[in-house]
Amino acid sequence: MDSLLNLLPHLPIALGPSWLDPESLIKKFSMIGLLVIVFVESGLMVGFFLPGDSLLFTAGLLSATTDLLPSIWVLVILIPIAAIAGDQCGYWIGRKFGPPLFNRPDSRFFKREFVDQTAAFFEKHGPRAIILARFVPIVRAFVPVMAGTSHMNYRTFLTFDIIGGILWGAGVTTLGYFLGQIQFVQDYIEFILLGVVAVSVIPVVLELNKARKSAKNHQKPEPFENPIDEEGEPVHPEVKETIKAVKADRDAD
């Protein structure tokens, strides 16, 4: 126990700014702060930089080894609810305000490459992206808004969102809870959390590198176009071209 508590304060050096350290956030803002962060990070584009996987893993771990948080049963109920609620908010924001949300110029907190990465993710996975995005940092903050912008069928979105919210919110937290009771994990908690972050971040880094290489070939990014239809299915470029050709032939006749 002592080794666990002694190691946690040093994690910010390896994981990022001290104010984003999961254990520090939980200590400072307790359960309410944890739920607010999950809500914002899940479906609002402004929360893409907040800790997600490492926060849930740490919450489960601290629930098992300290009195900072309620029992694991409380966590696995409230965390998925906060995650699903965040996605719902993001969906309706996208549905109301549409493509202009994604056509903004780059700023300190908004990068067009994040949008391109999310669109590619939707193109590849279709409606399943709602579930899979839960486990991909940055992408999960944009997917609900993009689903709303594309007017994805709400029932379809809600179904996949509930499944993803439970798998991610309860799953990662429970993993931290049970691993936190193993002495080996307590002795090497710094490396365990680094591994959790690495597994989450590496796919994002690879995708961002692809986006940067692709951006070099374009002077200006093309306007945002919905990557999915109302059923959440990918709208492939070749299909669009076929439709345009058919319309052109009809106009010619």
C-alpha positions as CSV (number, residue, x, y, z in Angstrom):
1,M,0.0,0.0,0.0
2,D,2.7,2.4,1.0
3,S,4.6,1.8,-2.3
4,L,1.5,2.5,-4.3
5,L,0.8,5.8,-2.6
6,N,4.5,6.8,-2.8
7,L,4.6,6.2,-6.5
8,L,1.4,7.9,-7.6
9,P,2.6,11.4,-6.9
10,H,5.5,10.9,-9.3
11,L,3.4,9.8,-12.3
12,P,2.9,13.3,-13.8
13,I,6.5,13.4,-14.8
14,A,5.9,10.5,-17.1
15,L,2.3,11.0,-18.1
16,G,2.0,14.7,-18.7
17,P,1.3,18.0,-16.8
18,S,0.8,17.7,-13.1
19,W,-2.7,19.1,-13.3
20,L,-3.7,16.3,-15.6
21,D,-2.4,13.6,-13.3
22,P,-5.4,11.2,-12.7
23,E,-4.6,10.6,-9.0
24,S,-4.2,14.3,-8.3
25,L,-7.5,15.1,-10.1
26,I,-9.4,12.5,-8.1
27,K,-7.8,13.7,-4.8
28,K,-8.7,17.3,-5.6
29,F,-12.2,17.0,-7.1
30,S,-13.3,13.6,-5.7
31,M,-16.2,11.6,-7.2
32,I,-18.0,14.6,-8.7
33,G,-14.9,15.8,-10.5
34,L,-14.3,12.3,-11.8
35,L,-17.8,12.2,-13.4
36,V,-17.5,15.7,-14.8
37,I,-14.2,14.8,-16.5
38,V,-15.7,11.6,-17.9
39,F,-18.7,13.6,-19.2
40,V,-16.6,16.3,-20.9
41,E,-13.9,14.0,-22.3
42,S,-16.4,11.5,-23.7
43,G,-18.4,13.6,-26.1
44,L,-17.4,17.3,-26.1
45,M,-14.6,18.3,-28.5
46,V,-13.1,20.7,-26.0
47,G,-12.3,17.8,-23.6
48,F,-10.1,15.8,-26.0
49,F,-7.0,16.6,-24.0
50,L,-8.4,15.3,-20.6
51,P,-7.3,11.9,-19.3
52,G,-9.7,9.1,-20.0
53,D,-8.4,5.5,-19.9
54,S,-5.8,6.2,-17.3
55,L,-8.3,8.1,-15.2
56,L,-10.8,5.2,-15.1
57,F,-8.0,2.7,-14.4
58,T,-6.7,4.9,-11.6
59,A,-10.2,5.3,-10.2
60,G,-10.7,1.6,-10.0
61,L,-7.3,1.1,-8.5
62,L,-7.9,3.7,-5.8
63,S,-11.4,2.3,-5.1
64,A,-9.7,-1.0,-4.2
65,T,-6.8,0.4,-2.2
66,T,-7.9,3.7,-0.6
67,D,-10.9,5.6,0.7
68,L,-10.7,8.4,-1.9
69,L,-13.7,7.0,-3.9
70,P,-16.8,5.0,-3.2
71,S,-17.1,1.2,-3.8
72,I,-16.5,-0.3,-7.2
73,W,-20.2,-0.9,-7.6
74,V,-20.9,2.8,-7.4
75,L,-18.2,3.5,-9.9
76,V,-19.3,1.0,-12.5
77,I,-22.8,2.4,-12.4
78,L,-22.1,6.2,-12.4
79,I,-19.1,6.3,-14.7
80,P,-20.9,4.7,-17.7
81,I,-23.9,7.0,-17.1
82,A,-21.6,10.0,-17.2
83,A,-19.9,8.7,-20.4
84,I,-23.2,8.1,-22.1
85,A,-24.6,11.4,-21.1
86,G,-21.5,13.2,-22.5
87,D,-21.9,11.4,-25.8
88,Q,-25.6,12.3,-26.0
89,C,-24.7,16.0,-25.4
90,G,-22.1,15.8,-28.2
91,Y,-24.5,14.2,-30.6
92,W,-27.2,16.9,-30.2
93,I,-24.6,19.7,-30.4
94,G,-23.5,18.2,-33.8
95,R,-27.0,17.8,-34.9
96,K,-27.9,21.4,-34.1
97,F,-24.8,23.2,-35.3
98,G,-23.6,21.0,-38.1
99,P,-20.5,21.1,-40.3
100,P,-19.3,24.6,-39.3
101,L,-18.1,23.0,-36.1
102,F,-15.5,21.1,-38.1
103,N,-14.6,23.8,-40.6
104,R,-12.9,26.1,-38.0
105,P,-9.3,27.1,-38.5
106,D,-6.6,25.5,-36.4
107,S,-6.1,26.9,-32.9
108,R,-4.3,25.9,-29.8
109,F,-7.0,23.4,-28.8
110,F,-8.6,22.6,-32.1
111,K,-6.7,20.8,-34.9
112,R,-8.3,19.9,-38.3
113,E,-6.2,16.7,-38.3
114,F,-8.3,15.5,-35.4
115,V,-11.4,15.8,-37.5
116,D,-9.8,14.1,-40.5
117,Q,-8.7,11.3,-38.2
118,T,-12.2,10.8,-36.8
119,A,-13.8,10.9,-40.3
120,A,-11.3,8.2,-41.4
121,F,-12.3,6.2,-38.3
122,F,-16.0,6.4,-39.2
123,E,-15.2,5.5,-42.9
124,K,-13.4,2.4,-41.7
125,H,-15.8,1.1,-39.0
126,G,-19.2,2.6,-39.7
127,P,-21.7,2.5,-36.7
128,R,-19.2,0.3,-34.8
129,A,-17.0,3.4,-34.5
130,I,-19.4,4.6,-31.7
131,I,-18.2,1.6,-29.6
132,L,-14.6,1.4,-30.8
133,A,-14.0,5.1,-30.4
134,R,-14.5,4.7,-26.6
135,F,-11.0,3.2,-26.5
136,V,-9.3,5.7,-28.7
137,P,-8.3,9.0,-27.1
138,I,-9.1,12.2,-29.0
139,V,-11.3,10.3,-31.5
140,R,-13.9,9.6,-28.8
141,A,-14.3,13.3,-28.2
142,F,-15.2,14.0,-31.8
143,V,-17.2,10.9,-32.8
144,P,-20.5,11.8,-31.1
145,V,-20.5,15.3,-32.5
146,M,-19.7,14.0,-36.0
147,A,-22.5,11.4,-35.7
148,G,-24.9,14.2,-34.9
149,T,-23.6,16.4,-37.7
150,S,-24.2,13.5,-40.1
151,H,-27.8,13.1,-38.7
152,M,-27.0,9.5,-37.9
153,N,-30.2,7.7,-36.9
154,Y,-30.6,8.5,-33.2
155,R,-31.8,5.0,-32.1
156,T,-28.8,3.5,-33.8
157,F,-26.5,6.0,-32.2
158,L,-28.1,5.5,-28.7
159,T,-27.8,1.7,-29.0
160,F,-24.1,1.6,-29.9
161,D,-23.4,4.4,-27.4
162,I,-24.9,2.5,-24.4
163,I,-22.9,-0.6,-25.3
164,G,-19.7,1.4,-25.7
165,G,-20.3,3.4,-22.6
166,I,-20.7,0.3,-20.4
167,L,-17.8,-1.6,-22.0
168,W,-15.4,1.3,-21.5
169,G,-16.7,3.0,-18.3
170,A,-17.3,-0.2,-16.4
171,G,-14.6,-2.3,-18.1
172,V,-11.6,-0.2,-17.7
173,T,-12.6,0.8,-14.1
174,T,-13.1,-2.8,-13.1
175,L,-9.8,-3.8,-14.6
176,G,-8.0,-1.2,-12.4
177,Y,-10.0,-2.4,-9.4
178,F,-8.9,-6.0,-9.6
179,L,-5.3,-5.3,-10.8
180,G,-5.0,-2.8,-8.0
181,Q,-5.3,-5.7,-5.5
182,I,-2.3,-7.6,-6.9
183,Q,0.9,-6.9,-5.1
184,F,2.9,-6.9,-8.3
185,V,0.7,-4.1,-9.7
186,Q,1.0,-2.1,-6.5
187,D,4.8,-2.4,-6.7
188,Y,5.0,-1.4,-10.3
189,I,2.0,0.9,-10.6
190,E,4.0,3.6,-12.5
191,F,4.8,1.2,-15.3
192,I,1.3,-0.3,-15.4
193,L,-0.2,3.2,-15.9
194,L,2.4,4.0,-18.5
195,G,1.4,0.9,-20.3
196,V,-2.3,1.8,-20.2
197,V,-1.5,5.3,-21.6
198,A,0.8,3.8,-24.3
199,V,-1.8,1.3,-25.5
200,S,-4.3,4.2,-25.8
201,V,-2.0,6.8,-27.3
202,I,0.1,4.8,-29.8
203,P,-2.7,4.3,-32.3
204,V,-3.5,8.0,-32.1
205,V,0.1,9.0,-32.7
206,L,0.3,6.7,-35.8
207,E,-2.9,8.2,-37.2
208,L,-1.7,11.7,-36.6
209,N,1.5,11.0,-38.4
210,K,-0.5,9.8,-41.4
211,A,-2.6,12.9,-41.2
212,R,0.4,15.2,-41.2
213,K,2.0,13.4,-44.2
214,S,-1.3,13.7,-46.0
215,A,-1.6,17.4,-45.1
216,K,1.7,18.2,-46.8
217,N,0.1,17.4,-50.2
218,H,-2.7,19.9,-49.6
219,Q,-2.4,23.7,-49.3
220,K,-5.8,24.0,-47.7
221,P,-8.0,21.3,-46.1
222,E,-11.2,20.6,-48.0
223,P,-14.5,21.6,-46.4
224,F,-15.8,19.0,-44.0
225,E,-18.1,16.4,-45.5
226,N,-20.1,13.9,-43.5
227,P,-18.2,10.5,-43.5
228,I,-21.4,8.5,-42.7
229,D,-25.1,8.5,-43.7
230,E,-28.1,8.6,-41.4
231,E,-27.7,4.9,-40.7
232,G,-24.1,5.4,-39.6
233,E,-22.8,3.6,-42.7
234,P,-19.7,5.0,-44.4
235,V,-20.2,7.3,-47.4
236,H,-17.5,6.1,-49.7
237,P,-16.0,8.6,-52.2
238,E,-16.4,6.2,-55.2
239,V,-20.1,5.9,-54.4
240,K,-20.4,9.7,-54.4
241,E,-18.7,9.9,-57.8
242,T,-21.1,7.3,-59.3
243,I,-24.1,9.3,-58.0
244,K,-22.7,12.5,-59.5
245,A,-22.2,10.8,-62.8
246,V,-25.8,9.4,-62.9
247,K,-27.2,12.8,-62.1
248,A,-25.1,14.4,-64.8
249,D,-26.4,11.9,-67.4
250,R,-29.9,12.7,-66.3
251,D,-29.4,16.4,-66.7
252,A,-27.9,15.9,-70.1
253,D,-31.0,14.0,-71.3
